[in-house]
Amino acid sequence: LESPAVGLNTPENFDMVVLLHHLQVMEEIIARDKNKPSIVMWSVANAPDVYLDAAVPYFKTVVNLTRTLDPTRPVSFAHAQGGDYKEDNVSKFMDVIMINQYFGWYHDTGHLEVIDA
């Protein structure tokens, strides 16, 4: 299940107010959904800027809380398309790295042949 943490792409987005709200959201969705068998992992964000220094303590805190609230499921996030998960500051905290790829949408628009795998 993915938290609604989208748009974390400037240093200001990683301040204490946003962090506290993010932690509250994770507490609420885990309390609500932890007994649902269809939940296989917790995704803590969608396409954040994982190269910012401010992302390190921010996501370390979010991931630690998520693991404390549910130690039985992996923790993940959706990496922005085109990102380098080997060089970012956040992937090291995750159990699973999901990579957003939108072939023919954000780039190569109209070239449907790039979708064929």
Phi and psi restraints in degrees (value plus and minus 20) as a CYANA .aco file:
   2 GLU   PHI    -118.5   -78.5
   2 GLU   PSI     114.1   154.1
   3 SER   PHI     -92.3   -52.3
   3 SER   PSI     139.6   179.6
   4 PRO   PHI    -102.3   -62.3
   4 PRO   PSI      12.2    52.2
   5 ALA   PHI    -105.1   -65.1
   5 ALA   PSI      71.5   111.5
   6 VAL   PHI    -146.5  -106.5
   6 VAL   PSI     126.2   166.2
   7 GLY   PHI      69.2   109.2
   7 GLY   PSI      -3.6    36.4
   8 LEU   PHI    -102.1   -62.1
   8 LEU   PSI      60.3   100.3
   9 ASN   PHI    -154.1  -114.1
   9 ASN   PSI      -7.3    32.7
  10 THR   PHI    -156.4  -116.4
  10 THR   PSI     137.5   177.5
  11 PRO   PHI     -76.1   -36.1
  11 PRO   PSI     -53.6   -13.6
  12 GLU   PHI     -84.0   -44.0
  12 GLU   PSI     -47.2    -7.2
  13 ASN   PHI     -90.0   -50.0
  13 ASN   PSI     -34.1     5.9
  14 PHE   PHI    -123.7   -83.7
  14 PHE   PSI       7.4    47.4
  15 ASP   PHI    -101.6   -61.6
  15 ASP   PSI     155.7   195.7
  16 MET   PHI     -85.5   -45.5
  16 MET   PSI     -55.2   -15.2
  17 VAL   PHI     -83.3   -43.3
  17 VAL   PSI     -67.0   -27.0
  18 VAL   PHI     -86.0   -46.0
  18 VAL   PSI     -62.9   -22.9
  19 LEU   PHI     -79.5   -39.5
  19 LEU   PSI     -68.1   -28.1
  20 LEU   PHI     -81.3   -41.3
  20 LEU   PSI     -59.0   -19.0
  21 HIS   PHI     -86.4   -46.4
  21 HIS   PSI     -62.4   -22.4
  22 HIS   PHI     -80.3   -40.3
  22 HIS   PSI     -63.2   -23.2
  23 LEU   PHI     -82.9   -42.9
  23 LEU   PSI     -61.0   -21.0
  24 GLN   PHI     -82.6   -42.6
  24 GLN   PSI     -63.2   -23.2
  25 VAL   PHI     -81.6   -41.6
  25 VAL   PSI     -64.6   -24.6
  26 MET   PHI     -82.2   -42.2
  26 MET   PSI     -61.4   -21.4
  27 GLU   PHI     -79.9   -39.9
  27 GLU   PSI     -63.6   -23.6
  28 GLU   PHI     -88.1   -48.1
  28 GLU   PSI     -65.3   -25.3
  29 ILE   PHI     -92.5   -52.5
  29 ILE   PSI     -52.3   -12.3
  30 ILE   PHI     -90.6   -50.6
  30 ILE   PSI     -62.4   -22.4
  31 ALA   PHI     -81.4   -41.4
  31 ALA   PSI     -58.7   -18.7
  32 ARG   PHI     -92.8   -52.8
  32 ARG   PSI     -60.0   -20.0
  33 ASP   PHI    -134.9   -94.9
  33 ASP   PSI     -19.2    20.8
  34 LYS   PHI     -84.8   -44.8
  34 LYS   PSI     -42.0    -2.0
  35 ASN   PHI    -114.9   -74.9
  35 ASN   PSI     -14.1    25.9
  36 LYS   PHI    -106.7   -66.7
  36 LYS   PSI     101.4   141.4
  37 PRO   PHI     -86.8   -46.8
  37 PRO   PSI     -37.0     3.0
  38 SER   PHI     -98.2   -58.2
  38 SER   PSI     -31.2     8.8
  39 ILE   PHI    -103.8   -63.8
  39 ILE   PSI      94.8   134.8
  40 VAL   PHI    -124.7   -84.7
  40 VAL   PSI     -39.9     0.1
  41 MET   PHI    -181.3  -141.3
  41 MET   PSI     146.1   186.1
  42 TRP   PHI    -128.7   -88.7
  42 TRP   PSI     104.9   144.9
  43 SER   PHI    -122.3   -82.3
  43 SER   PSI     101.4   141.4
  44 VAL   PHI    -110.5   -70.5
  44 VAL   PSI     -29.0    11.0
  45 ALA   PHI    -189.1  -149.1
  45 ALA   PSI     142.4   182.4
  46 ASN   PHI    -143.3  -103.3
  46 ASN   PSI      91.4   131.4
  47 ALA   PHI      36.5    76.5
  47 ALA   PSI      29.9    69.9
  48 PRO   PHI     -95.8   -55.8
  48 PRO   PSI     144.0   184.0
  49 ASP   PHI    -100.9   -60.9
  49 ASP   PSI      79.1   119.1
  50 VAL   PHI    -108.3   -68.3
  50 VAL   PSI     -15.0    25.0
  51 TYR   PHI    -117.5   -77.5
  51 TYR   PSI     -29.2    10.8
  52 LEU   PHI     -96.5   -56.5
  52 LEU   PSI     120.5   160.5
  53 ASP   PHI     -80.9   -40.9
  53 ASP   PSI     -54.5   -14.5
  54 ALA   PHI     -84.4   -44.4
  54 ALA   PSI     -40.4    -0.4
  55 ALA   PHI     -89.9   -49.9
  55 ALA   PSI     -44.8    -4.8
  56 VAL   PHI     -84.4   -44.4
  56 VAL   PSI     -81.5   -41.5
  57 PRO   PHI     -86.0   -46.0
  57 PRO   PSI     -51.5   -11.5
  58 TYR   PHI     -80.4   -40.4
  58 TYR   PSI     -76.9   -36.9
  59 PHE   PHI     -94.1   -54.1
  59 PHE   PSI     -48.2    -8.2
  60 LYS   PHI     -80.5   -40.5
  60 LYS   PSI     -61.2   -21.2
  61 THR   PHI     -87.7   -47.7
  61 THR   PSI     -66.1   -26.1
  62 VAL   PHI     -83.7   -43.7
  62 VAL   PSI     -64.5   -24.5
  63 VAL   PHI     -86.5   -46.5
  63 VAL   PSI     -62.3   -22.3
  64 ASN   PHI     -81.0   -41.0
  64 ASN   PSI     -63.1   -23.1
  65 LEU   PHI     -84.0   -44.0
  65 LEU   PSI     -64.2   -24.2
  66 THR   PHI     -80.0   -40.0
  66 THR   PSI     -63.6   -23.6
  67 ARG   PHI     -86.8   -46.8
  67 ARG   PSI     -54.8   -14.8
  68 THR   PHI     -86.2   -46.2
  68 THR   PSI     -62.2   -22.2
  69 LEU   PHI     -91.6   -51.6
  69 LEU   PSI     -51.1   -11.1
  70 ASP   PHI    -168.3  -128.3
  70 ASP   PSI      69.4   109.4
  71 PRO   PHI     -95.7   -55.7
  71 PRO   PSI     -21.6    18.4
  72 THR   PHI    -111.5   -71.5
  72 THR   PSI     -32.9     7.1
  73 ARG   PHI    -138.8   -98.8
  73 ARG   PSI     128.5   168.5
  74 PRO   PHI     -87.0   -47.0
  74 PRO   PSI     136.6   176.6
  75 VAL   PHI    -133.1   -93.1
  75 VAL   PSI     119.7   159.7
  76 SER   PHI    -165.9  -125.9
  76 SER   PSI     158.5   198.5
  77 PHE   PHI    -176.1  -136.1
  77 PHE   PSI     141.7   181.7
  78 ALA   PHI    -113.9   -73.9
  78 ALA   PSI      93.5   133.5
  79 HIS   PHI     -94.7   -54.7
  79 HIS   PSI     119.8   159.8
  80 ALA   PHI     -81.7   -41.7
  80 ALA   PSI     125.9   165.9
  81 GLN   PHI     -80.1   -40.1
  81 GLN   PSI     119.3   159.3
  82 GLY   PHI      60.6   100.6
  82 GLY   PSI     -21.5    18.5
  83 GLY   PHI     -96.1   -56.1
  83 GLY   PSI     141.3   181.3
  84 ASP   PHI    -129.0   -89.0
  84 ASP   PSI      76.4   116.4
  85 TYR   PHI     -85.0   -45.0
  85 TYR   PSI     -36.8     3.2
  86 LYS   PHI     -99.0   -59.0
  86 LYS   PSI     -39.9     0.1
  87 GLU   PHI    -130.5   -90.5
  87 GLU   PSI     -25.7    14.3
  88 ASP   PHI     -99.1   -59.1
  88 ASP   PSI     154.2   194.2
  89 ASN   PHI    -115.3   -75.3
  89 ASN   PSI     -25.2    14.8
  90 VAL   PHI    -136.2   -96.2
  90 VAL   PSI     -52.0   -12.0
  91 SER   PHI     -75.7   -35.7
  91 SER   PSI     -49.5    -9.5
  92 LYS   PHI     -82.4   -42.4
  92 LYS   PSI     -39.2     0.8
  93 PHE   PHI    -108.3   -68.3
  93 PHE   PSI     -30.6     9.4
  94 MET   PHI    -115.6   -75.6
  94 MET   PSI     133.4   173.4
  95 ASP   PHI    -107.8   -67.8
  95 ASP   PSI     -52.5   -12.5
  96 VAL   PHI    -154.3  -114.3
  96 VAL   PSI     116.7   156.7
  97 ILE   PHI    -132.0   -92.0
  97 ILE   PSI      97.8   137.8
  98 MET   PHI    -121.0   -81.0
  98 MET   PSI     119.5   159.5
  99 ILE   PHI    -138.7   -98.7
  99 ILE   PSI      99.7   139.7
 100 ASN   PHI     -94.0   -54.0
 100 ASN   PSI     104.4   144.4
 101 GLN   PHI    -152.2  -112.2
 101 GLN   PSI     106.8   146.8
 102 TYR   PHI    -144.0  -104.0
 102 TYR   PSI      50.6    90.6
 103 PHE   PHI     -81.3   -41.3
 103 PHE   PSI     110.6   150.6
 104 GLY   PHI      59.1    99.1
 104 GLY   PSI     -12.4    27.6
 105 TRP   PHI    -133.3   -93.3
 105 TRP   PSI     -90.0   -50.0
 106 TYR   PHI    -100.7   -60.7
 106 TYR   PSI     -47.9    -7.9
 107 HIS   PHI    -157.4  -117.4
 107 HIS   PSI     140.0   180.0
 108 ASP   PHI      37.2    77.2
 108 ASP   PSI      14.2    54.2
 109 THR   PHI     -77.3   -37.3
 109 THR   PSI     111.1   151.1
 110 GLY   PHI      66.0   106.0
 110 GLY   PSI     -26.7    13.3
 111 HIS   PHI    -120.1   -80.1
 111 HIS   PSI      62.2   102.2
 112 LEU   PHI     -85.3   -45.3
 112 LEU   PSI     -38.8     1.2
 113 GLU   PHI     -84.5   -44.5
 113 GLU   PSI     -41.8    -1.8
 114 VAL   PHI     -96.3   -56.3
 114 VAL   PSI     -34.0     6.0
 115 ILE   PHI     -99.3   -59.3
 115 ILE   PSI     -51.5   -11.5
 116 ASP   PHI     -85.1   -45.1
 116 ASP   PSI      98.2   138.2
